[in-house]
Amino acid sequence: MDISRRDLFQIGGKILVLASVGATLEQITGAAPPGEAYRMADHWWGMLIDIEKCIGCGNCVRACSKENNVPQGYFRTWVERYEIEDEAKPPRVESPNGAIDGFPPSTRTDLKSFFVPKLCNHCADSPCVQVCPVGATFVSPDGVVLVDQTYCLGCRYCVQACPYGCRYLHPETNTVDKCTLCYHRITQGLTTACCENCPTGARQLVDFKNPQDPIHEILRTQMVQVLKPYMATRAKVYYENLDGAVR
Amino acid sequence: MIPGVDGFMYPNEVELQWSVLIVLYPYITGLVAGAFILASLERVFKVEAVRPTYRLALLTALAFLLVAPLPLQLHLGHPERSFEMYLTPHTSSAMAMFGFVYLWYLTVVLLLEIWLEYRAEIVQLAQSTAGPKGWIYRLLTLGSYNISPAARRMDDKVGYAVTVIGIPSAFLLHGYVGFIFGSVKANPWWSTPLMPIVFLFSAMVSGIAAVMVLYVVSMKLRRTPIDMRCLDTIARYLFYTFVIDFTLEMLDLVHRTYESDESFRSLDFMVHTRLWGSQVILQIFLGTLVPLLLLAANQLFRFPEGRRKAMYMTAGALVLVGIFAMRWNVVIGGQLFSKSFLGYTTYKMALGTREGLLPAILLFLLPFAIFLVLVELLPPWQEGKAHEA
């Protein structure tokens, strides 16, 4: 077959355009780069939350709700506002509708006040996983606590066993639902919807098996804490600058 | 402000997950375990005085045991998947063992013991009864018509062995229910190693009281004199068991109060507000102290027969209400406070929904209907062996 110079330019041009469109689509959709399949054994996911950076805007709650079709009135993530007047007294805590619309301005300025984003702690020793009578909820090999919706009985023992209040019965599926750490996204090389939509970078998806992940440096040099450490669940959501009053 | 919520609840905690049906479940299994323990008093521990209630106790246990899984089944989001607990049980889950403990107790202990106890009569009735009822008896013989003295002796021996196995099994059945709650470390209201043993003794108390009340009511309905020696003995054992139960519950209370851990202030407030009626008034005062005093008075003084009966019946009825209140306070109370210890929610019981009050009432009445059928098929009355007061 003879190829004229004109044909060569035409074909070359088409390849160039398609390749560039392909690259753009890849960037837009976040599809995994070709030839690099996701290996669960190479990851161990968690999250780092910096309390000082959270401004209580509720972007994360809205993004999560939209991304995961979270039913109204239930929350895979939410934000709490703590107001502490006197260390000897219980703090005043609120989370109006999970802070999906943020918070009304505080009426007091003479208080210690901060925001605490909450989500499933993706515990390595999850009490919820332990109690599930059929093993419908499990820790994936890459460290994410998931629920098999086709297997869950809806007994809600796991809801009782979670110390952090992160689970609920989905009113439509009648199975237990919770944060999946946007598993459909992170396995495609993306970050979670909440992290992506946080305007201040207060929430960071971390991969403990990635030696380049900044989490290692932070754990080594900064004061970090998990929620309710006495529950010994080996929670993987770490908080920077967490006040001792937070439960 | 969210209606029914005081202070702060984690947003997913506002709605209660375990309803009145889950209150009913430990209550019913408790009645089973308690009734069986009473039956074993006669069989294993040779307390001859309670002989008139032996069969009654077994049939009561069976009637309630047949209903025990129904509240759980109704409660599930996907009842059609419940068989997965048998096929692929998750070995680390306390709840996964339910099916196996239940089946063991139903088939190996209760059905076998009742069959052996009634076998001779079943054979006689199979040979003398016509019509559909006769078919049922012939089916119940399981093809064995040998009721020679040697065969009966063998029945008795095996029956004894089954009862001996049955006692730890009854302990397992209800102690295990307590463990389901007691092992939830996230919930300080539930999480105590005392929970299985408190459940066990309260089960014995409720089961003994139930058989005592059923015995008196049955005798009244049948216009048959009540065996007072039997009634006095049951009341005495009820008193002993109740003293242990009350001591354990007080130990739990004293321990919590003295330790005063992080959750104490929140739980204490809950008991003084949302649970005041069901815990302090119903469970502790009316359901425990009053019946204990009535039963204790009978250990100290000799009252006339009529008054004794009235006192026992009052105590029995109050015990049954009190133990139900105890189950309510454990199951519902354990979900009324936030795991943040900063707030409280309210249980809004629906009426006609799947987990509402109406199904709960029907499920509670169902064992009585089953009991009537069982009594009709396998009469438990043994007046010939009764002792007069």
Interface residues (C-beta under 8 A of the other chain):
Chain A: Y74 F75 W78 E80 P90 P91 R92 V93 E94 S95 N97 G98 K118 P127 V129 Q130 V131 C132 P133 V134 G135 Y151 C152 L153 G154 C155 R156 Y157 V159 Q160 A161 C162 P163 Y164 G165 C166 R167 Y168 L169 T173 N174 T175 V176 M231 R247
Chain B: G7 F8 M9 Y10 P11 N12 E13 E15 Q17 W18 L72 H75 L76 G77 H78 R81 S82 E84 M85 T88 P89 H90 S92 S93 A94 M95 A96 F98 I180 V184 K185 A186 N187 G334 Q335 S338 K339 S340 F341 L342
